[in-house]
Amino acid sequence: MSYNLAPKLEDPIHALIVDDSEDDAYLLKAELGQRGVVIDYRRVDNPLDMAAALTDDTWDLVISDHNMPGFDALGAYEVLKHSGRDIPFIIHSGHIADELATSAMYDGVHDVIEKGRYERLVPVIERELRGAEARRAARQADDRIQRLANFDKLTGLPNQHMFCERVSAWLDEAAERGRSARGALLTVDIDRFLRVNASFGWEAGNEVLRQVSLRLDEVLNADVILARLGGNAFGVFVPGIGERASAEVFARWIMKAFEAPFVKDGIELFLTPSIGISLVPTDGTQIYDLLMHAETASAKAKQGGGNAYRFYDRAMNTASAERVALEADLRHAVERSELFLEFQPVMDAASGRIVSAEALVRWNHPRLGRIPPDRFISIADESGLIVDIGEWVMREAARCCRLWHQAGFTDMHVSINVSAIQFAQPKLLETVRDTLRQTRLRAESLMLEITESSLMQDAESTAGMLRALHNMGVRISVDDFGTGYSSLSYLKRFPIDVIKIDQSFVRDLTTDEEDAAIVRAIIALAHSMRRSTIAEGVESEAQVEILRREHCEFFQGYYFGKPMQSSLLLERLEAQQGAG
């Protein structure tokens, strides 16, 4: 590609002329103009003025005379080199020895042209400007490659590679200077971020990540190293602090950045962080150790429900290793038939008969034996395995309910728990439809239990999903009611059939007047909205009496039966029929 030297008065070549004669400089401009090379120029004739010109402006070309009072072309070239600028430098002089000219070009001067030989000067200018353009393009490409390698394209923050390099450089410098390195590394993981992508799409998720990066950048000091580590995780390194109290201050600042909602297309999204903290030198002096420990602590905070920060503790590593192993085994649990269902009966308060059952998933690990749900459900949620497990639970529960119907108990219903991740996916409708078709179970015999907090994650999307399920004939219950701080105005709009009173209120119903008042209020609220109620965790006759007095329609709890296999529940139904 040749450099275009056609006359362009609106865009001339910007030349710095080093010459002690204004007449010679003007003559140079005129002669080049006659040959189609339009330049504008500034003339300097001493080192200070030249250095100032290089600092003040951007130049396409430097053309220098050689012999000037107290200054020469070689001195001018040294000034250019000292500036660090890549600008073609041409000596245009009538008095310079061949040996000196050759030496100058070895040193980096681009060419030496005898004064007045404009027919040779023009192609040299063309060549050098073309070369400068090629070098500039190469630098830009290299800068782009470096940016892609070291910075996150979405947020513009340093990526994990650059984050690790910068923290390592800080740690190495501290070691070289012989001072004790102190600092805190924090990883920030956005809780339940998958729901944003599932509900609103990837672009909404990307926009939220951009907003998070801006907020973090605003609340953190300039000397703090901030990066996007990947996905929905961010890294923060705070140099100079090594005690927990100071690190807690930064953790609280970060949590405060999540207090206001994130807005996308007019929709408010409330998000929370799980923050893990590792300290230098307590938890390590190498970046990858610190990062791994902070991520372990962040995972621990997430396991506890999120919206919290945790400091790394060595005991976490053992628990983390066990958790990774369990996740690997859980991935194969469905295909290896290690999962099974148990059913807890639901009693009709008026008749005292079993009318429904809640399906509860269990895991019989081949080596560890029976693993409690509270150990593996959280792993399934965080890893996304809950979607596949939930589909299996739905099919198996529907199949068992169909068997009860075939045995003559056609009024039996089955309820299954739907996780927040499942509920956020449009695929849920297809899963329910396929399950009903494959098992030939009536839609009204299937009830989906969705936690109150899951319903309120995005009220508008929730309403649409519930209406679609309701139109299919499936029944809906709100699980753990009273614990999720629902907006009653939204709740009234949802097509809900049943409200389940959380067992935390039922447990102390007979001894705690506040819990008794809450239960009364929930039942009254449900009846005002024409919903029926199920009380969970019923364990005594005294609780039953109070709930009956308040007109709670259904009971569930150990008082009526622990979770049992489908065959045992069928025996209960048969015994109930025989006694009827």
Secondary structure as UniProt FT lines:
FT   TURN            9..10
FT   STRAND          13..18
FT   HELIX           22..34
FT   TURN            35..36
FT   STRAND          39..44
FT   HELIX           47..56
FT   STRAND          61..64
FT   STRAND          67..68
FT   TURN            69..70
FT   STRAND          71..72
FT   HELIX           73..83
FT   STRAND          89..93
FT   HELIX           98..107
FT   STRAND          111..114
FT   TURN            115..116
FT   HELIX           118..150
FT   TURN            153..155
FT   HELIX           160..176
FT   TURN            177..178
FT   STRAND          183..190
FT   TURN            191..193
FT   HELIX           194..200
FT   HELIX           202..219
FT   TURN            222..223
FT   STRAND          225..230
FT   TURN            231..232
FT   STRAND          233..239
FT   HELIX           244..256
FT   TURN            257..258
FT   STRAND          262..264
FT   TURN            265..266
FT   STRAND          267..269
FT   STRAND          273..280
FT   TURN            281..283
FT   HELIX           287..303
FT   TURN            304..305
FT   STRAND          308..311
FT   HELIX           315..330
FT   TURN            331..337
FT   STRAND          339..348
FT   TURN            349..351
FT   STRAND          354..365
FT   TURN            366..368
FT   STRAND          369..371
FT   HELIX           373..383
FT   TURN            384..385
FT   HELIX           386..406
FT   TURN            407..408
FT   TURN            410..411
FT   STRAND          413..418
FT   HELIX           420..423
FT   HELIX           427..439
FT   HELIX           443..445
FT   STRAND          446..451
FT   HELIX           452..455
FT   HELIX           459..472
FT   STRAND          475..481
FT   HELIX           488..493
FT   STRAND          498..501
FT   HELIX           503..506
FT   TURN            507..511
FT   HELIX           513..528
FT   TURN            529..530
FT   STRAND          532..535
FT   HELIX           541..549
FT   TURN            550..551
FT   STRAND          554..555
FT   TURN            558..560
FT   HELIX           566..579
//
